[in-house]
Amino acid sequence: MLGRAKQNYAARPAPPPVKPDLKKDPFPSSSPSYRDGSIADFTKKNRPTNPSTARFGSSKADLHPLKPRSDNAAPRPSSTNTSSVTSYVKPTQGFSSLYSQSDSFKEEPVSVSSSAANSTTAKTAAPVYIAEDDFSDDEALELDYECPASLPVAPAEPKAGKTPCISLLDSPPARNFDPSPMSSSRPIPWTSSPLEHHYPPRPMAQPPPKRASTDDVKPAVVTAAKKRKMPDGWSKSVKDEDAFQREPTARRTRPPKDEPEVVDLFATHSFSSTSTPAPKSKNVPWDTTYSAMKEKKKQLKNQSKKTEVPTEYSMEDIRAATGGHAKATHTAMSLSAEQEHVKRLVVEEGQSVFFTGPAGTGKSVLMRAIIEALKKKWARDPERVSITASTGLAACNIGGMTLHSFAGIGLGKEEVPDLVRKIRRNPKAKNRWLRTKVLIVDEVSMVDGDLFDKLANIARTIRNNGRPWGGIQLVITGDFFQLPPVPDRNKRDTKFAFDAATWTTSIDHTIGLTQVFRQRDHDFANILNEMRMGRVSEQTVQTFRALSRPLHFDDGLTATELFPTRQEVERSNEMRLRNLPGNGVHFAASDSGDPAIRDRLLENMMAPKSIELKKGAQVMCIKNMDETLVNGSLGIVKSFMCEAAFDRYREKEGDEGDDLGDAALAKSKIRSFTKDLNLTKDLTEWPVVQFTCSDGSHRIMLIQQEEWKVELPNGEVQAKRAALPLILAWALSIHKAQGQTLERVKVDLGKVFEKGQAYVALSRATTKEGLQVLRFDKSKVMAHPRVIQFYNQLYSAEAAVKKKPAANTVADFAKKGRLQSFVRKGVDVIDLDDEEEAMAAYG
Ligand SMILES: Nc1ncnc2c1ncn2[C@@H]1O[C@H](COP(=O)(O)OP(=O)(O)OP(=O)(O)O)[C@@H](O)[C@H]1O
């Protein structure tokens, strides 16, 4: 009975497999970690010490399924195996002790085939070696070698039951490869590599023999794959047929005509140069030494340099390009060392900079250079650079918008929270605040201090960033000795931008430009500079009084009179024009853009909406045309001509002639000629102006319309004006004159009423000889006391830092912090760093 019971027990059906407890572990991990998450326990509990509890397999053989070693494993000297492993695991003692097993890092079985060890196939299969090109399966990659002329025939469709196998070896191997289907008794291949990987590597592809003719070769490799296209410069050199014929080595395959050309990255330069044959021994990338590749790169660089378009032009080039028709061209001007220093700080170091300096030290020139460089730097994201100025005119001069427009605050009279709400309701303005990384502010002397503080706070609030200006880099320029902010009736005194509570913390560097370009006469430059600082000596008074004499010029031009108000200017110009004989000719500008905002955007343009001219009218060029015909050049209208008549006149008279008597004759001839041929020639008449250039020469130019645009930072044109680049120039407002360089100026100080006006007016002149001063009065040139104080602090800070006399100050004279420590000693300047930090933390 006992025996029967034993038999029944042995013959009982196997219990059903235990289902995993889904409630407890709905998503069981596929990783081998132990259920409680302790990998140490896991390794301990599953340690294959006892064959019956071993995790992988149940037989003893399973403990060492890869003994003998897998054929795919790299060969190792068997005798030293143990010692090398021991020494290798030494540093991991900590782990070993954790697992309380010294051989924790010994080789673990990795085969998934329980019978692999017993498989005779595994034992007898040929070892697999990895060749260098086993991984170069990127078909699109162009390698620096040419494929053999004959490629293997594409394999037939694999038969059922056969392992798909495409051999890239041109001679089929006479090896005993068994292509029978995989069975559990065969080792799983090391990778899913193609089968040829199971064979010893064939020798590297040899450079193919030099071909007789490039056309003979059938570039099978080219047709086989989608090739990567090289940049334009490369294909250009490929198209050099001669160079192709001169190719010293057969390193490139000419594709059939209808296929895209393929350029060998490493060989391109060599076939554009006969003198540099390709190194024969380096025709595969892995054979090319680093120095050889470097050399090739250098040659390519030189080659591309040679084809660069020159960026600077000589005057001959400019004249040839513009002829006698004035069209604004870009003229290169090299910056001085101090200008370069500022540009570097701004563009390369990303510092917030305020650069200032006397009139004529090249602040505007520098600002334009900085804007150009920043635009290049942010070419991919132009909205990052916002160009603004305090006034519409100044903004137009640098192709920007007013600071008010940028901010989207209207007049900006409300408190900051209200202004922030206003901006948030205006997506464009909000976006400008959020996207701006660099904010340019020109003519800062006219920015109100309260406005500066408001904008600084708005920036931090809208950008949700506690850093000064919410992290926006500021590039500010201006001269506080020049025109002050427009006075506010509600305020008792002017508040300058430097008076703003946030001014000191907003600026990293304050830099004083010292090299005066406008006045070449040092004495004159020094007198003006002294006057600027409010130091008017008796000698200076005498010098200016002596300039009251009338000015006479042989070319019939008179000095431009500067007036404080626009009404005075208009009255003066109209009267002078009316006094000229003959009829006036009207030139209307053509404006375009959104009608809703166009007029407002264009109202501050230097170029007028319409201008009436007469023969003999004195005009000023308001655009830089080239090196000698610049913004501020004075001229006289000599005639009115169509383009063809002017060309004929120029042919006859050349550049220097000024006899325009046959203009009418030329015009009638052109008219009859165009009538005969039924041609439609543009017979619009334009003013012909004889300019006195900055170098003293005369040039006769046909002046046609130029364009001025008001653009958003992303290049979107908001408004555009096409107008003659001319204004009447018997008189000019001081406001419009700010920023101008004038050869002949007349200033009546009796009419000047605002601080800074006298200095702006007088400092437009390039020479004493070209300046007439009426009613000179010391009191009229006095600067604002707080401006004097501000600059004295800067200069003394610089002098103290450099241990130099304050008079000879140069360049970077007030770094943030450094200046504060100086000015704190004597002058009441609040250090706002702590407050800023606190606000940043709060934000
Ligand atoms: N690096 C330079 N090389 C030669 N000339 C220069 C240079 N920088 C400026 N200039 C010339 O100096 C004159 C004054 O330049 P600019 O108008 O930029 O000075 P500014 O400091 O802006 O003057 P202001 O304060 O009066 O507006 C211009 O005629 C300009 O062409």
The ligand as an SDF file (V2000), in Angstrom:
LIG
                    3D

 31 33  0  0  0  0  0  0  0  0999 V2000
   37.4600  106.3430  -36.2340 N   0  0  0  0  0  0  0  0  0  0  0  0
   37.2650  107.4380  -36.9600 C   0  0  0  0  0  0  0  0  0  0  0  0
   38.1100  107.7380  -37.9590 N   0  0  0  0  0  0  0  0  0  0  0  0
   37.9330  108.8550  -38.7010 C   0  0  0  0  0  0  0  0  0  0  0  0
   36.9250  109.7330  -38.5250 N   0  0  0  0  0  0  0  0  0  0  0  0
   36.0530  109.4980  -37.5510 C   0  0  0  0  0  0  0  0  0  0  0  0
   36.1660  108.3480  -36.7120 C   0  0  0  0  0  0  0  0  0  0  0  0
   35.1590  108.3810  -35.8320 N   0  0  0  0  0  0  0  0  0  0  0  0
   34.4470  109.4870  -36.0960 C   0  0  0  0  0  0  0  0  0  0  0  0
   34.9800  110.1480  -37.1380 N   0  0  0  0  0  0  0  0  0  0  0  0
   34.4790  111.4080  -37.7250 C   0  0  0  0  0  0  0  0  0  0  0  0
   34.3440  112.3750  -36.7150 O   0  0  0  0  0  0  0  0  0  0  0  0
   33.2160  113.1500  -36.9490 C   0  0  0  0  0  0  0  0  0  0  0  0
   32.3400  113.1310  -35.7270 C   0  0  0  0  0  0  0  0  0  0  0  0
   31.8840  111.8190  -35.5240 O   0  0  0  0  0  0  0  0  0  0  0  0
   30.5340  111.5430  -34.7610 P   0  0  0  0  0  0  0  0  0  0  0  0
   29.4480  112.3220  -35.3460 O   0  0  0  0  0  0  0  0  0  0  0  0
   30.3860  110.0690  -34.6740 O   0  0  0  0  0  0  0  0  0  0  0  0
   30.9010  112.1250  -33.3610 O   0  0  0  0  0  0  0  0  0  0  0  0
   29.9630  112.2130  -32.1040 P   0  0  0  0  0  0  0  0  0  0  0  0
   30.8090  111.9250  -30.9170 O   0  0  0  0  0  0  0  0  0  0  0  0
   28.7630  111.3760  -32.2860 O   0  0  0  0  0  0  0  0  0  0  0  0
   29.5650  113.7250  -32.1510 O   0  0  0  0  0  0  0  0  0  0  0  0
   28.3170  114.4270  -31.4830 P   0  0  0  0  0  0  0  0  0  0  0  0
   28.3830  114.1450  -30.0250 O   0  0  0  0  0  0  0  0  0  0  0  0
   28.5200  115.8220  -31.8060 O   0  0  0  0  0  0  0  0  0  0  0  0
   27.1020  113.8520  -32.1090 O   0  0  0  0  0  0  0  0  0  0  0  0
   32.5170  112.6260  -38.1720 C   0  0  0  0  0  0  0  0  0  0  0  0
   32.8640  113.4330  -39.2690 O   0  0  0  0  0  0  0  0  0  0  0  0
   33.0990  111.2630  -38.3360 C   0  0  0  0  0  0  0  0  0  0  0  0
   33.1800  110.8810  -39.6720 O   0  0  0  0  0  0  0  0  0  0  0  0
  1  2  1  0
  2  3  1  0
  2  7  2  0
  3  4  2  0
  4  5  1  0
  5  6  2  0
  6  7  1  0
  6 10  1  0
  7  8  1  0
  8  9  2  0
  9 10  1  0
 10 11  1  0
 11 12  1  0
 11 30  1  0
 12 13  1  0
 13 14  1  0
 13 28  1  0
 14 15  1  0
 15 16  1  0
 16 17  2  0
 16 18  1  0
 16 19  1  0
 19 20  1  0
 20 21  2  0
 20 22  1  0
 20 23  1  0
 23 24  1  0
 24 25  2  0
 24 26  1  0
 24 27  1  0
 28 29  1  0
 28 30  1  0
 30 31  1  0
M  END
$$$$
